[in-house]
Amino acid sequence: MSATAIMDRLPAVRGKLLFDVPLNPYTWLRVGGAAEVLFMPTDEADLSLFLAACPKEIAVFPMGAASNLLVRDGGIRGVVVRLGPAFGKVTIEGNHIRAGAAALDKSVAKAAAKAGLAGLEFYAGIPGTIGGALRMNAGCYDAETKDRLREIVAIDRLGRRVVKSVDEIGFSYRHSDAPEDWIFVEALFEGTPDDRTKIQARMDEITARREASQPIRDKTGGSTFANPDGHKSWQLIDAAGGRGRQVGGAQMSEQHCNFMINTGHASAADFEALGEGIRDDVRKQSGIDLRWEIKRVGEPQ
Ligand SMILES: Cc1cc2nc3c(=O)[nH]c(=O)nc-3n(C[C@H](O)[C@H](O)[C@H](O)COP(=O)(O)OP(=O)(O)OC[C@H]3O[C@@H](n4cnc5c(N)ncnc54)[C@H](O)[C@@H]3O)c2cc1C
């Protein structure tokens, strides 16, 4: 659709509506084409009104820190929603932590630690936002989002505010059953009172472990494939000869071979070809079908 054609069909908003916005600077892998439209709502009411009035045949895709996304080279049709500062607040309510969906996981870990609330230390090691953590049930080192989550608030595709307890949504390993068209706007977590110094020490340990084992300073998307039951993806990839393999500018990291990195000028097509080649070889070598953990979105070029 041309910019004017789609623009004419979208409702007036108080936030920013931008057209044909390259997404590669936003994504951790630094690849991807443009969003047909990028919407940055001013607040929850702006988002609700937009979703209620946006024609239902126009696709709407929420994007967080894009640390788990492979945006294809042809870009994303429809509207990409990025939540701004109004959605990034973190507040302490007794033993609970209320976090906006745009808050970085790290900020939530820090706020909980400062308040002497334990249980969210693992967020110190995850570079995404709370919205992405809810969608992915993000976690590490035997802890995951659902463990400390008590409630979520989302806006559905009709613009309605939905509040659900954690038990009403199915969470499993790196997955949430919440409807795909919900945009999370808030989460409520519960911490356990503990000594601040001990909490900080556990966060420091997680950060140090990450620095030693993962290429976190590279352009990467984190774990490429979810661990199959009873297996580690990196071991399967290593056994299939995938460590360090390269397609164009995309490479399986030498340091952590389940991480893909952009060595400079990779395209999204390079990453997808590399990942699919690895899946084929792992299947041949071990009979196991790897599932992409990175979400691949948008259109090929
Ligand atoms: C160096 C590195 C290390 C990582 N380590 C880990 C790890 O240890 N454990 C782990 O689980 N992950 C890890 N990841 C992956 C990634 O950080 C997580 O999946 C994270 O939760 C994604 O959050 P995000 O905000 O970047 O989401 P995005 O990548 O932007 O999006 C991911 C998914 O969430 C959806 N989404 C985002 N915001 C919202 C919202 N507000 N409402 C509804 N849906 C939304 C998107 O539509 C998409 O489907 C790592 C990534 C990197 C780059």
The ligand as an SDF file (V2000), in Angstrom:
LIG
                    3D

 53 58  0  0  0  0  0  0  0  0999 V2000
   22.6710  -10.9870   23.9700 C   0  0  0  0  0  0  0  0  0  0  0  0
   21.2970  -11.5870   24.1510 C   0  0  0  0  0  0  0  0  0  0  0  0
   21.0600  -12.4400   25.2160 C   0  0  0  0  0  0  0  0  0  0  0  0
   19.7860  -12.9940   25.4170 C   0  0  0  0  0  0  0  0  0  0  0  0
   19.5930  -13.8340   26.4700 N   0  0  0  0  0  0  0  0  0  0  0  0
   18.3530  -14.3350   26.7010 C   0  0  0  0  0  0  0  0  0  0  0  0
   18.1050  -15.1900   27.8380 C   0  0  0  0  0  0  0  0  0  0  0  0
   18.9780  -15.5050   28.6000 O   0  0  0  0  0  0  0  0  0  0  0  0
   16.8550  -15.6450   28.0160 N   0  0  0  0  0  0  0  0  0  0  0  0
   15.8250  -15.3170   27.1800 C   0  0  0  0  0  0  0  0  0  0  0  0
   14.6770  -15.7580   27.4110 O   0  0  0  0  0  0  0  0  0  0  0  0
   16.0280  -14.5380   26.0960 N   0  0  0  0  0  0  0  0  0  0  0  0
   17.2610  -14.0300   25.8410 C   0  0  0  0  0  0  0  0  0  0  0  0
   17.4680  -13.2320   24.7570 N   0  0  0  0  0  0  0  0  0  0  0  0
   16.3620  -12.9740   23.8140 C   0  0  0  0  0  0  0  0  0  0  0  0
   15.5310  -11.7170   24.1380 C   0  0  0  0  0  0  0  0  0  0  0  0
   16.2760  -10.7780   24.8990 O   0  0  0  0  0  0  0  0  0  0  0  0
   14.2510  -12.0680   24.9050 C   0  0  0  0  0  0  0  0  0  0  0  0
   13.4340  -12.9430   24.1570 O   0  0  0  0  0  0  0  0  0  0  0  0
   13.4320  -10.8210   25.2360 C   0  0  0  0  0  0  0  0  0  0  0  0
   12.3930  -11.1660   26.1220 O   0  0  0  0  0  0  0  0  0  0  0  0
   12.8370  -10.1340   24.0100 C   0  0  0  0  0  0  0  0  0  0  0  0
   12.3330   -8.8850   24.4270 O   0  0  0  0  0  0  0  0  0  0  0  0
   12.2310   -7.6770   23.4050 P   0  0  0  0  0  0  0  0  0  0  0  0
   11.6420   -6.5270   24.1190 O   0  0  0  0  0  0  0  0  0  0  0  0
   13.5470   -7.4340   22.7700 O   0  0  0  0  0  0  0  0  0  0  0  0
   11.1860   -8.2600   22.3620 O   0  0  0  0  0  0  0  0  0  0  0  0
   11.2620   -8.2420   20.7670 P   0  0  0  0  0  0  0  0  0  0  0  0
   12.4810   -8.9640   20.3350 O   0  0  0  0  0  0  0  0  0  0  0  0
   11.0760   -6.8670   20.2760 O   0  0  0  0  0  0  0  0  0  0  0  0
    9.9710   -9.1100   20.4000 O   0  0  0  0  0  0  0  0  0  0  0  0
    9.9130  -10.4840   20.7430 C   0  0  0  0  0  0  0  0  0  0  0  0
    8.4430  -10.9130   20.6930 C   0  0  0  0  0  0  0  0  0  0  0  0
    7.7500  -10.2190   21.7380 O   0  0  0  0  0  0  0  0  0  0  0  0
    6.6490   -9.5140   21.1840 C   0  0  0  0  0  0  0  0  0  0  0  0
    6.4500   -8.2820   21.9500 N   0  0  0  0  0  0  0  0  0  0  0  0
    7.3520   -7.3270   22.2590 C   0  0  0  0  0  0  0  0  0  0  0  0
    6.7720   -6.3540   22.9890 N   0  0  0  0  0  0  0  0  0  0  0  0
    5.4740   -6.7150   23.1380 C   0  0  0  0  0  0  0  0  0  0  0  0
    4.3520   -6.1240   23.7880 C   0  0  0  0  0  0  0  0  0  0  0  0
    4.4250   -4.9720   24.4390 N   0  0  0  0  0  0  0  0  0  0  0  0
    3.1650   -6.7750   23.7300 N   0  0  0  0  0  0  0  0  0  0  0  0
    3.0360   -7.9510   23.0610 C   0  0  0  0  0  0  0  0  0  0  0  0
    4.0640   -8.5520   22.4360 N   0  0  0  0  0  0  0  0  0  0  0  0
    5.2680   -7.9390   22.4880 C   0  0  0  0  0  0  0  0  0  0  0  0
    7.0170   -9.2450   19.7300 C   0  0  0  0  0  0  0  0  0  0  0  0
    5.8620   -9.0280   18.9500 O   0  0  0  0  0  0  0  0  0  0  0  0
    7.7550  -10.5210   19.3880 C   0  0  0  0  0  0  0  0  0  0  0  0
    6.8270  -11.5300   19.0790 O   0  0  0  0  0  0  0  0  0  0  0  0
   18.7380  -12.6710   24.5280 C   0  0  0  0  0  0  0  0  0  0  0  0
   18.9690  -11.8030   23.4530 C   0  0  0  0  0  0  0  0  0  0  0  0
   20.2400  -11.2610   23.2650 C   0  0  0  0  0  0  0  0  0  0  0  0
   20.4600  -10.3130   22.1160 C   0  0  0  0  0  0  0  0  0  0  0  0
  1  2  1  0
  2  3  1  0
  2 52  2  0
  3  4  2  0
  4  5  1  0
  4 50  1  0
  5  6  2  0
  6  7  1  0
  6 13  1  0
  7  8  2  0
  7  9  1  0
  9 10  1  0
 10 11  2  0
 10 12  1  0
 12 13  2  0
 13 14  1  0
 14 15  1  0
 14 50  1  0
 15 16  1  0
 16 17  1  0
 16 18  1  0
 18 19  1  0
 18 20  1  0
 20 21  1  0
 20 22  1  0
 22 23  1  0
 23 24  1  0
 24 25  2  0
 24 26  1  0
 24 27  1  0
 27 28  1  0
 28 29  2  0
 28 30  1  0
 28 31  1  0
 31 32  1  0
 32 33  1  0
 33 34  1  0
 33 48  1  0
 34 35  1  0
 35 36  1  0
 35 46  1  0
 36 37  1  0
 36 45  1  0
 37 38  2  0
 38 39  1  0
 39 40  1  0
 39 45  2  0
 40 41  1  0
 40 42  2  0
 42 43  1  0
 43 44  2  0
 44 45  1  0
 46 47  1  0
 46 48  1  0
 48 49  1  0
 50 51  2  0
 51 52  1  0
 52 53  1  0
M  END
$$$$
